Amino acid sequence: MRQQVSEASSPWAIVAAILLPPLGVFMQRGLTPAFWLTVVLTLIGWLPGAVFALALLLAPERIPLR
């Protein structure tokens, strides 16, 4: 069984993910496909972007996007 090491999210990234979701994802993961997906979801609406960004930051092992 493969064990994944979970990276701790910084409190600043979590606050940024609530206020401006793509910024929080960028602070934690950089310019990755997850960042661009968060941008698209935030353009659709703030809530989908914020929920996805918080899910990426708080449970990264459940969403395998890098």
Distance bins in CASP14 RR format, pairs under 12 A and 6 or more apart:
PFRMAT RR
TARGET T0000
AUTHOR 0000-0000-0000
RMODE 2
METHOD distances of the structure
MODEL  1
2 61 0 0 0 0 0 1 0 0 0 0 0
3 61 0 0 0 0 1 0 0 0 0 0 0
4 59 0 0 0 0 0 1 0 0 0 0 0
4 60 0 0 0 0 1 0 0 0 0 0 0
4 61 1 0 1 0 0 0 0 0 0 0 0
4 62 0 0 0 0 0 1 0 0 0 0 0
4 63 0 0 0 0 0 1 0 0 0 0 0
4 64 0 0 0 0 1 0 0 0 0 0 0
5 60 0 0 0 0 0 1 0 0 0 0 0
5 61 0 0 0 0 1 0 0 0 0 0 0
6 28 0 0 0 0 0 1 0 0 0 0 0
6 57 0 0 0 0 0 1 0 0 0 0 0
6 58 0 0 0 0 1 0 0 0 0 0 0
6 59 0 0 0 0 1 0 0 0 0 0 0
6 60 1 0 0 1 0 0 0 0 0 0 0
6 61 1 0 1 0 0 0 0 0 0 0 0
6 62 0 0 0 0 0 1 0 0 0 0 0
7 13 0 0 0 0 0 1 0 0 0 0 0
7 27 0 0 0 0 0 1 0 0 0 0 0
7 28 1 0 0 1 0 0 0 0 0 0 0
7 29 0 0 0 0 1 0 0 0 0 0 0
7 56 0 0 0 0 0 1 0 0 0 0 0
7 57 0 0 0 0 1 0 0 0 0 0 0
7 58 0 0 0 0 0 1 0 0 0 0 0
7 59 0 0 0 0 0 1 0 0 0 0 0
7 60 1 0 0 1 0 0 0 0 0 0 0
7 61 0 0 0 0 1 0 0 0 0 0 0
7 66 0 0 0 0 0 1 0 0 0 0 0
8 14 0 0 0 0 0 1 0 0 0 0 0
8 28 0 0 0 0 1 0 0 0 0 0 0
8 57 0 0 0 0 1 0 0 0 0 0 0
8 58 0 0 0 0 0 1 0 0 0 0 0
8 60 0 0 0 0 1 0 0 0 0 0 0
9 15 0 0 0 0 0 1 0 0 0 0 0
9 16 0 0 0 0 0 1 0 0 0 0 0
9 17 0 0 0 0 1 0 0 0 0 0 0
9 18 0 0 0 0 0 1 0 0 0 0 0
9 24 0 0 0 0 1 0 0 0 0 0 0
9 25 0 0 0 0 0 1 0 0 0 0 0
9 27 0 0 0 0 1 0 0 0 0 0 0
9 28 1 0 1 0 0 0 0 0 0 0 0
9 29 0 0 0 0 0 1 0 0 0 0 0
9 53 0 0 0 0 0 1 0 0 0 0 0
9 54 0 0 0 0 1 0 0 0 0 0 0
9 55 0 0 0 0 0 1 0 0 0 0 0
9 56 0 0 0 0 1 0 0 0 0 0 0
9 57 1 0 1 0 0 0 0 0 0 0 0
9 58 1 0 0 1 0 0 0 0 0 0 0
9 59 0 0 0 0 1 0 0 0 0 0 0
9 60 1 0 0 1 0 0 0 0 0 0 0
10 16 0 0 0 0 1 0 0 0 0 0 0
10 17 0 0 0 0 0 1 0 0 0 0 0
10 24 0 0 0 0 1 0 0 0 0 0 0
10 27 1 0 0 1 0 0 0 0 0 0 0
10 28 1 0 0 1 0 0 0 0 0 0 0
10 29 0 0 0 0 0 1 0 0 0 0 0
10 57 0 0 0 0 1 0 0 0 0 0 0
11 17 0 0 0 0 0 1 0 0 0 0 0
11 18 0 0 0 0 0 1 0 0 0 0 0
11 24 0 0 0 0 0 1 0 0 0 0 0
11 27 0 0 0 0 0 1 0 0 0 0 0
11 28 0 0 0 0 0 1 0 0 0 0 0
11 57 0 0 0 0 0 1 0 0 0 0 0
11 58 0 0 0 0 0 1 0 0 0 0 0
12 18 0 0 0 0 0 1 0 0 0 0 0
12 19 0 0 0 0 0 1 0 0 0 0 0
12 20 0 0 0 0 0 1 0 0 0 0 0
12 23 0 0 0 0 1 0 0 0 0 0 0
12 24 0 0 0 0 1 0 0 0 0 0 0
12 26 0 0 0 0 0 1 0 0 0 0 0
12 27 1 0 0 1 0 0 0 0 0 0 0
12 28 0 0 0 0 1 0 0 0 0 0 0
12 57 0 0 0 0 0 1 0 0 0 0 0
13 19 0 0 0 0 0 1 0 0 0 0 0
13 20 0 0 0 0 0 1 0 0 0 0 0
13 21 0 0 0 0 0 1 0 0 0 0 0
13 22 0 0 0 0 0 1 0 0 0 0 0
13 23 0 0 0 0 1 0 0 0 0 0 0
13 24 1 0 1 0 0 0 0 0 0 0 0
13 25 0 0 0 0 1 0 0 0 0 0 0
13 26 0 0 0 0 1 0 0 0 0 0 0
13 27 1 0 1 0 0 0 0 0 0 0 0
13 28 1 0 1 0 0 0 0 0 0 0 0
13 29 0 0 0 0 1 0 0 0 0 0 0
13 30 0 0 0 0 0 1 0 0 0 0 0
13 53 0 0 0 0 1 0 0 0 0 0 0
13 54 0 0 0 0 0 1 0 0 0 0 0
13 56 0 0 0 0 1 0 0 0 0 0 0
13 57 1 0 1 0 0 0 0 0 0 0 0
13 58 0 0 0 0 0 1 0 0 0 0 0
13 60 0 0 0 0 0 1 0 0 0 0 0
14 21 0 0 0 0 0 1 0 0 0 0 0
14 23 0 0 0 0 0 1 0 0 0 0 0
14 24 1 0 0 1 0 0 0 0 0 0 0
14 25 0 0 0 0 0 1 0 0 0 0 0
14 27 0 0 0 0 1 0 0 0 0 0 0
14 28 0 0 0 0 1 0 0 0 0 0 0
14 50 0 0 0 0 0 1 0 0 0 0 0
14 53 0 0 0 0 1 0 0 0 0 0 0
14 54 1 0 0 1 0 0 0 0 0 0 0
14 55 0 0 0 0 0 1 0 0 0 0 0
14 56 0 0 0 0 0 1 0 0 0 0 0
14 57 1 0 1 0 0 0 0 0 0 0 0
14 58 1 0 0 1 0 0 0 0 0 0 0
15 21 0 0 0 0 0 1 0 0 0 0 0
15 23 0 0 0 0 1 0 0 0 0 0 0
15 24 0 0 0 0 1 0 0 0 0 0 0
15 27 0 0 0 0 1 0 0 0 0 0 0
15 28 0 0 0 0 0 1 0 0 0 0 0
15 50 0 0 0 0 0 1 0 0 0 0 0
15 53 0 0 0 0 0 1 0 0 0 0 0
15 54 0 0 0 0 0 1 0 0 0 0 0
15 57 0 0 0 0 0 1 0 0 0 0 0
16 22 0 0 0 0 1 0 0 0 0 0 0
16 23 1 0 1 0 0 0 0 0 0 0 0
16 24 1 1 0 0 0 0 0 0 0 0 0
16 25 0 0 0 0 1 0 0 0 0 0 0
16 26 0 0 0 0 1 0 0 0 0 0 0
16 27 1 0 1 0 0 0 0 0 0 0 0
16 28 0 0 0 0 1 0 0 0 0 0 0
16 38 0 0 0 0 0 1 0 0 0 0 0
16 50 0 0 0 0 0 1 0 0 0 0 0
16 53 0 0 0 0 1 0 0 0 0 0 0
16 54 0 0 0 0 0 1 0 0 0 0 0
16 57 0 0 0 0 1 0 0 0 0 0 0
17 23 1 0 0 1 0 0 0 0 0 0 0
17 24 1 0 1 0 0 0 0 0 0 0 0
17 25 1 0 0 1 0 0 0 0 0 0 0
17 26 0 0 0 0 1 0 0 0 0 0 0
17 27 0 0 0 0 1 0 0 0 0 0 0
17 28 0 0 0 0 1 0 0 0 0 0 0
17 29 0 0 0 0 0 1 0 0 0 0 0
17 34 0 0 0 0 0 1 0 0 0 0 0
17 35 0 0 0 0 0 1 0 0 0 0 0
17 38 0 0 0 0 1 0 0 0 0 0 0
17 41 0 0 0 0 0 1 0 0 0 0 0
17 42 0 0 0 0 0 1 0 0 0 0 0
17 46 0 0 0 0 0 1 0 0 0 0 0
17 49 0 0 0 0 1 0 0 0 0 0 0
17 50 1 0 0 1 0 0 0 0 0 0 0
17 51 0 0 0 0 1 0 0 0 0 0 0
17 52 0 0 0 0 1 0 0 0 0 0 0
17 53 1 1 0 0 0 0 0 0 0 0 0
17 54 1 0 1 0 0 0 0 0 0 0 0
17 55 0 0 0 0 1 0 0 0 0 0 0
17 56 1 0 0 1 0 0 0 0 0 0 0
17 57 1 0 1 0 0 0 0 0 0 0 0
17 58 0 0 0 0 1 0 0 0 0 0 0
18 24 0 0 0 0 1 0 0 0 0 0 0
18 25 0 0 0 0 0 1 0 0 0 0 0
18 42 0 0 0 0 0 1 0 0 0 0 0
18 46 0 0 0 0 1 0 0 0 0 0 0
18 47 0 0 0 0 0 1 0 0 0 0 0
18 49 0 0 0 0 0 1 0 0 0 0 0
18 50 1 0 0 1 0 0 0 0 0 0 0
18 51 0 0 0 0 0 1 0 0 0 0 0
18 53 0 0 0 0 1 0 0 0 0 0 0
18 54 1 0 0 1 0 0 0 0 0 0 0
18 57 0 0 0 0 1 0 0 0 0 0 0
18 58 0 0 0 0 0 1 0 0 0 0 0
19 27 0 0 0 0 0 1 0 0 0 0 0
19 42 0 0 0 0 0 1 0 0 0 0 0
19 46 0 0 0 0 1 0 0 0 0 0 0
19 49 0 0 0 0 0 1 0 0 0 0 0
19 50 0 0 0 0 1 0 0 0 0 0 0
19 53 0 0 0 0 0 1 0 0 0 0 0
19 54 0 0 0 0 0 1 0 0 0 0 0
20 26 0 0 0 0 1 0 0 0 0 0 0
20 27 0 0 0 0 0 1 0 0 0 0 0
20 38 0 0 0 0 1 0 0 0 0 0 0
20 39 0 0 0 0 0 1 0 0 0 0 0
20 42 1 0 0 1 0 0 0 0 0 0 0
20 46 0 0 0 0 1 0 0 0 0 0 0
20 49 0 0 0 0 1 0 0 0 0 0 0
20 50 0 0 0 0 1 0 0 0 0 0 0
20 53 0 0 0 0 1 0 0 0 0 0 0
21 27 0 0 0 0 0 1 0 0 0 0 0
21 28 0 0 0 0 0 1 0 0 0 0 0
21 34 0 0 0 0 0 1 0 0 0 0 0
21 35 0 0 0 0 1 0 0 0 0 0 0
21 36 0 0 0 0 0 1 0 0 0 0 0
21 37 0 0 0 0 0 1 0 0 0 0 0
21 38 1 0 1 0 0 0 0 0 0 0 0
21 39 0 0 0 0 1 0 0 0 0 0 0
21 40 0 0 0 0 0 1 0 0 0 0 0
21 41 1 0 0 1 0 0 0 0 0 0 0
21 42 1 0 1 0 0 0 0 0 0 0 0
21 43 0 0 0 0 0 1 0 0 0 0 0
21 44 0 0 0 0 0 1 0 0 0 0 0
21 45 0 0 0 0 1 0 0 0 0 0 0
21 46 1 0 0 1 0 0 0 0 0 0 0
21 47 0 0 0 0 1 0 0 0 0 0 0
21 48 0 0 0 0 1 0 0 0 0 0 0
21 49 1 0 1 0 0 0 0 0 0 0 0
21 50 1 0 1 0 0 0 0 0 0 0 0
21 51 0 0 0 0 1 0 0 0 0 0 0
21 52 1 0 0 1 0 0 0 0 0 0 0
21 53 1 1 0 0 0 0 0 0 0 0 0
21 54 0 0 0 0 1 0 0 0 0 0 0
21 55 0 0 0 0 0 1 0 0 0 0 0
21 56 0 0 0 0 1 0 0 0 0 0 0
21 57 0 0 0 0 1 0 0 0 0 0 0
22 28 0 0 0 0 0 1 0 0 0 0 0
22 29 0 0 0 0 0 1 0 0 0 0 0
22 30 0 0 0 0 0 1 0 0 0 0 0
22 31 0 0 0 0 0 1 0 0 0 0 0
22 32 0 0 0 0 0 1 0 0 0 0 0
22 34 0 0 0 0 1 0 0 0 0 0 0
22 35 1 0 0 1 0 0 0 0 0 0 0
22 36 0 0 0 0 1 0 0 0 0 0 0
22 37 0 0 0 0 1 0 0 0 0 0 0
22 38 1 0 1 0 0 0 0 0 0 0 0
22 39 1 0 1 0 0 0 0 0 0 0 0
22 40 0 0 0 0 1 0 0 0 0 0 0
22 41 0 0 0 0 1 0 0 0 0 0 0
22 42 1 0 1 0 0 0 0 0 0 0 0
22 43 0 0 0 0 1 0 0 0 0 0 0
22 45 0 0 0 0 0 1 0 0 0 0 0
22 46 0 0 0 0 0 1 0 0 0 0 0
22 49 1 0 0 1 0 0 0 0 0 0 0
22 50 0 0 0 0 0 1 0 0 0 0 0
22 52 0 0 0 0 0 1 0 0 0 0 0
22 53 1 0 0 1 0 0 0 0 0 0 0
22 56 0 0 0 0 0 1 0 0 0 0 0
23 29 0 0 0 0 0 1 0 0 0 0 0
23 30 0 0 0 0 0 1 0 0 0 0 0
23 35 0 0 0 0 1 0 0 0 0 0 0
23 38 0 0 0 0 1 0 0 0 0 0 0
23 39 0 0 0 0 0 1 0 0 0 0 0
23 42 0 0 0 0 1 0 0 0 0 0 0
23 49 0 0 0 0 0 1 0 0 0 0 0
23 50 0 0 0 0 0 1 0 0 0 0 0
23 53 0 0 0 0 1 0 0 0 0 0 0
23 57 0 0 0 0 0 1 0 0 0 0 0
24 30 0 0 0 0 1 0 0 0 0 0 0
24 34 0 0 0 0 0 1 0 0 0 0 0
24 35 0 0 0 0 1 0 0 0 0 0 0
24 38 0 0 0 0 1 0 0 0 0 0 0
24 39 0 0 0 0 0 1 0 0 0 0 0
24 42 0 0 0 0 0 1 0 0 0 0 0
24 49 0 0 0 0 0 1 0 0 0 0 0
24 50 0 0 0 0 1 0 0 0 0 0 0
24 52 0 0 0 0 0 1 0 0 0 0 0
24 53 1 0 1 0 0 0 0 0 0 0 0
24 54 0 0 0 0 1 0 0 0 0 0 0
24 56 0 0 0 0 1 0 0 0 0 0 0
24 57 1 0 0 1 0 0 0 0 0 0 0
24 58 0 0 0 0 0 1 0 0 0 0 0
25 31 0 0 0 0 1 0 0 0 0 0 0
25 32 1 0 0 1 0 0 0 0 0 0 0
25 33 0 0 0 0 0 1 0 0 0 0 0
25 34 1 0 1 0 0 0 0 0 0 0 0
25 35 1 0 1 0 0 0 0 0 0 0 0
25 36 0 0 0 0 1 0 0 0 0 0 0
25 37 0 0 0 0 1 0 0 0 0 0 0
25 38 1 0 1 0 0 0 0 0 0 0 0
25 39 0 0 0 0 1 0 0 0 0 0 0
25 40 0 0 0 0 0 1 0 0 0 0 0
25 41 0 0 0 0 0 1 0 0 0 0 0
25 42 0 0 0 0 1 0 0 0 0 0 0
25 49 0 0 0 0 1 0 0 0 0 0 0
25 50 0 0 0 0 0 1 0 0 0 0 0
25 52 0 0 0 0 1 0 0 0 0 0 0
25 53 1 0 1 0 0 0 0 0 0 0 0
25 54 0 0 0 0 1 0 0 0 0 0 0
25 55 0 0 0 0 0 1 0 0 0 0 0
25 56 1 0 1 0 0 0 0 0 0 0 0
25 57 1 0 0 1 0 0 0 0 0 0 0
25 58 0 0 0 0 0 1 0 0 0 0 0
25 60 0 0 0 0 0 1 0 0 0 0 0
25 63 0 0 0 0 0 1 0 0 0 0 0
25 65 0 0 0 0 1 0 0 0 0 0 0
25 66 0 0 0 0 0 1 0 0 0 0 0
26 32 0 0 0 0 1 0 0 0 0 0 0
26 34 0 0 0 0 1 0 0 0 0 0 0
26 35 1 0 1 0 0 0 0 0 0 0 0
26 36 0 0 0 0 0 1 0 0 0 0 0
26 38 0 0 0 0 1 0 0 0 0 0 0
26 39 0 0 0 0 1 0 0 0 0 0 0
26 42 0 0 0 0 0 1 0 0 0 0 0
26 53 0 0 0 0 1 0 0 0 0 0 0
26 56 0 0 0 0 0 1 0 0 0 0 0
26 57 0 0 0 0 0 1 0 0 0 0 0
27 35 0 0 0 0 1 0 0 0 0 0 0
27 38 0 0 0 0 0 1 0 0 0 0 0
27 53 0 0 0 0 0 1 0 0 0 0 0
27 56 0 0 0 0 0 1 0 0 0 0 0
27 57 0 0 0 0 1 0 0 0 0 0 0
28 34 0 0 0 0 1 0 0 0 0 0 0
28 35 0 0 0 0 1 0 0 0 0 0 0
28 38 0 0 0 0 0 1 0 0 0 0 0
28 53 0 0 0 0 1 0 0 0 0 0 0
28 54 0 0 0 0 0 1 0 0 0 0 0
28 56 1 0 0 1 0 0 0 0 0 0 0
28 57 1 0 1 0 0 0 0 0 0 0 0
28 58 0 0 0 0 0 1 0 0 0 0 0
28 60 0 0 0 0 1 0 0 0 0 0 0
28 65 0 0 0 0 0 1 0 0 0 0 0
28 66 0 0 0 0 0 1 0 0 0 0 0
29 35 1 0 0 1 0 0 0 0 0 0 0
29 36 0 0 0 0 0 1 0 0 0 0 0
29 37 0 0 0 0 0 1 0 0 0 0 0
29 38 0 0 0 0 1 0 0 0 0 0 0
29 53 0 0 0 0 0 1 0 0 0 0 0
29 56 1 0 0 1 0 0 0 0 0 0 0
29 57 0 0 0 0 1 0 0 0 0 0 0
29 60 0 0 0 0 1 0 0 0 0 0 0
29 63 0 0 0 0 0 1 0 0 0 0 0
29 65 0 0 0 0 1 0 0 0 0 0 0
29 66 1 0 0 1 0 0 0 0 0 0 0
30 36 0 0 0 0 0 1 0 0 0 0 0
30 38 0 0 0 0 0 1 0 0 0 0 0
30 56 0 0 0 0 0 1 0 0 0 0 0
30 65 0 0 0 0 0 1 0 0 0 0 0
30 66 0 0 0 0 1 0 0 0 0 0 0
31 37 0 0 0 0 0 1 0 0 0 0 0
31 38 0 0 0 0 0 1 0 0 0 0 0
31 39 0 0 0 0 0 1 0 0 0 0 0
31 66 0 0 0 0 0 1 0 0 0 0 0
32 38 0 0 0 0 1 0 0 0 0 0 0
32 39 0 0 0 0 0 1 0 0 0 0 0
32 56 0 0 0 0 1 0 0 0 0 0 0
32 60 0 0 0 0 0 1 0 0 0 0 0
32 63 0 0 0 0 0 1 0 0 0 0 0
32 64 0 0 0 0 0 1 0 0 0 0 0
32 65 1 0 0 1 0 0 0 0 0 0 0
32 66 1 0 1 0 0 0 0 0 0 0 0
33 39 0 0 0 0 0 1 0 0 0 0 0
33 40 0 0 0 0 0 1 0 0 0 0 0
33 56 0 0 0 0 0 1 0 0 0 0 0
33 63 0 0 0 0 0 1 0 0 0 0 0
33 64 0 0 0 0 0 1 0 0 0 0 0
33 65 1 0 1 0 0 0 0 0 0 0 0
33 66 1 0 0 1 0 0 0 0 0 0 0
34 40 0 0 0 0 0 1 0 0 0 0 0
34 41 0 0 0 0 0 1 0 0 0 0 0
34 49 0 0 0 0 0 1 0 0 0 0 0
34 52 0 0 0 0 1 0 0 0 0 0 0
34 53 0 0 0 0 1 0 0 0 0 0 0
34 55 0 0 0 0 0 1 0 0 0 0 0
34 56 1 0 1 0 0 0 0 0 0 0 0
34 57 0 0 0 0 0 1 0 0 0 0 0
34 60 0 0 0 0 1 0 0 0 0 0 0
34 63 1 0 0 1 0 0 0 0 0 0 0
34 64 0 0 0 0 1 0 0 0 0 0 0
34 65 1 0 1 0 0 0 0 0 0 0 0
34 66 1 0 0 1 0 0 0 0 0 0 0
35 41 0 0 0 0 0 1 0 0 0 0 0
35 42 0 0 0 0 0 1 0 0 0 0 0
35 49 0 0 0 0 0 1 0 0 0 0 0
35 52 0 0 0 0 0 1 0 0 0 0 0
35 53 0 0 0 0 1 0 0 0 0 0 0
35 56 0 0 0 0 1 0 0 0 0 0 0
35 57 0 0 0 0 0 1 0 0 0 0 0
35 65 0 0 0 0 1 0 0 0 0 0 0
35 66 0 0 0 0 0 1 0 0 0 0 0
36 42 0 0 0 0 0 1 0 0 0 0 0
36 43 0 0 0 0 0 1 0 0 0 0 0
36 49 0 0 0 0 0 1 0 0 0 0 0
36 52 0 0 0 0 0 1 0 0 0 0 0
36 65 0 0 0 0 1 0 0 0 0 0 0
37 43 0 0 0 0 0 1 0 0 0 0 0
37 44 0 0 0 0 0 1 0 0 0 0 0
37 48 0 0 0 0 0 1 0 0 0 0 0
37 49 0 0 0 0 1 0 0 0 0 0 0
37 52 1 0 0 1 0 0 0 0 0 0 0
37 53 0 0 0 0 1 0 0 0 0 0 0
37 55 0 0 0 0 0 1 0 0 0 0 0
37 56 0 0 0 0 1 0 0 0 0 0 0
37 63 0 0 0 0 1 0 0 0 0 0 0
37 65 1 0 0 1 0 0 0 0 0 0 0
37 66 0 0 0 0 0 1 0 0 0 0 0
38 44 0 0 0 0 0 1 0 0 0 0 0
38 45 0 0 0 0 0 1 0 0 0 0 0
38 46 0 0 0 0 0 1 0 0 0 0 0
38 48 0 0 0 0 1 0 0 0 0 0 0
38 49 1 0 1 0 0 0 0 0 0 0 0
38 50 0 0 0 0 1 0 0 0 0 0 0
38 51 0 0 0 0 0 1 0 0 0 0 0
38 52 1 0 1 0 0 0 0 0 0 0 0
38 53 1 0 1 0 0 0 0 0 0 0 0
38 54 0 0 0 0 0 1 0 0 0 0 0
38 55 0 0 0 0 0 1 0 0 0 0 0
38 56 1 0 0 1 0 0 0 0 0 0 0
38 57 0 0 0 0 0 1 0 0 0 0 0
38 63 0 0 0 0 0 1 0 0 0 0 0
38 65 0 0 0 0 1 0 0 0 0 0 0
39 45 0 0 0 0 0 1 0 0 0 0 0
39 48 0 0 0 0 0 1 0 0 0 0 0
39 49 0 0 0 0 1 0 0 0 0 0 0
39 52 0 0 0 0 0 1 0 0 0 0 0
39 53 0 0 0 0 0 1 0 0 0 0 0
40 48 0 0 0 0 1 0 0 0 0 0 0
40 49 0 0 0 0 1 0 0 0 0 0 0
40 52 0 0 0 0 1 0 0 0 0 0 0
40 53 0 0 0 0 0 1 0 0 0 0 0
41 47 0 0 0 0 1 0 0 0 0 0 0
41 48 1 0 1 0 0 0 0 0 0 0 0
41 49 1 1 0 0 0 0 0 0 0 0 0
41 50 0 0 0 0 1 0 0 0 0 0 0
41 51 0 0 0 0 1 0 0 0 0 0 0
41 52 1 0 1 0 0 0 0 0 0 0 0
41 53 0 0 0 0 1 0 0 0 0 0 0
41 54 0 0 0 0 0 1 0 0 0 0 0
41 55 0 0 0 0 0 1 0 0 0 0 0
41 56 0 0 0 0 0 1 0 0 0 0 0
42 48 1 0 0 1 0 0 0 0 0 0 0
42 49 1 0 1 0 0 0 0 0 0 0 0
42 50 1 0 0 1 0 0 0 0 0 0 0
42 51 0 0 0 0 0 1 0 0 0 0 0
42 52 0 0 0 0 1 0 0 0 0 0 0
42 53 0 0 0 0 1 0 0 0 0 0 0
43 49 0 0 0 0 1 0 0 0 0 0 0
44 50 0 0 0 0 0 1 0 0 0 0 0
44 51 0 0 0 0 0 1 0 0 0 0 0
44 52 0 0 0 0 0 1 0 0 0 0 0
45 51 0 0 0 0 0 1 0 0 0 0 0
45 52 0 0 0 0 0 1 0 0 0 0 0
46 52 0 0 0 0 0 1 0 0 0 0 0
46 53 0 0 0 0 0 1 0 0 0 0 0
47 53 0 0 0 0 0 1 0 0 0 0 0
47 54 0 0 0 0 0 1 0 0 0 0 0
48 54 0 0 0 0 0 1 0 0 0 0 0
48 55 0 0 0 0 0 1 0 0 0 0 0
49 55 0 0 0 0 1 0 0 0 0 0 0
49 56 0 0 0 0 1 0 0 0 0 0 0
49 57 0 0 0 0 0 1 0 0 0 0 0
50 56 0 0 0 0 0 1 0 0 0 0 0
50 57 0 0 0 0 0 1 0 0 0 0 0
50 58 0 0 0 0 0 1 0 0 0 0 0
51 57 0 0 0 0 0 1 0 0 0 0 0
51 58 0 0 0 0 0 1 0 0 0 0 0
51 59 0 0 0 0 0 1 0 0 0 0 0
51 63 0 0 0 0 0 1 0 0 0 0 0
52 58 0 0 0 0 0 1 0 0 0 0 0
52 59 0 0 0 0 0 1 0 0 0 0 0
52 62 0 0 0 0 0 1 0 0 0 0 0
52 63 0 0 0 0 1 0 0 0 0 0 0
52 65 0 0 0 0 1 0 0 0 0 0 0
53 59 0 0 0 0 0 1 0 0 0 0 0
53 60 0 0 0 0 0 1 0 0 0 0 0
53 63 0 0 0 0 0 1 0 0 0 0 0
53 65 0 0 0 0 0 1 0 0 0 0 0
54 60 0 0 0 0 0 1 0 0 0 0 0
54 62 0 0 0 0 0 1 0 0 0 0 0
54 63 0 0 0 0 0 1 0 0 0 0 0
55 61 0 0 0 0 0 1 0 0 0 0 0
55 62 1 0 0 1 0 0 0 0 0 0 0
55 63 1 0 0 1 0 0 0 0 0 0 0
55 65 0 0 0 0 0 1 0 0 0 0 0
56 62 0 0 0 0 1 0 0 0 0 0 0
56 63 1 0 1 0 0 0 0 0 0 0 0
56 64 0 0 0 0 0 1 0 0 0 0 0
56 65 1 0 0 1 0 0 0 0 0 0 0
56 66 0 0 0 0 0 1 0 0 0 0 0
57 63 0 0 0 0 1 0 0 0 0 0 0
60 66 0 0 0 0 1 0 0 0 0 0 0
END
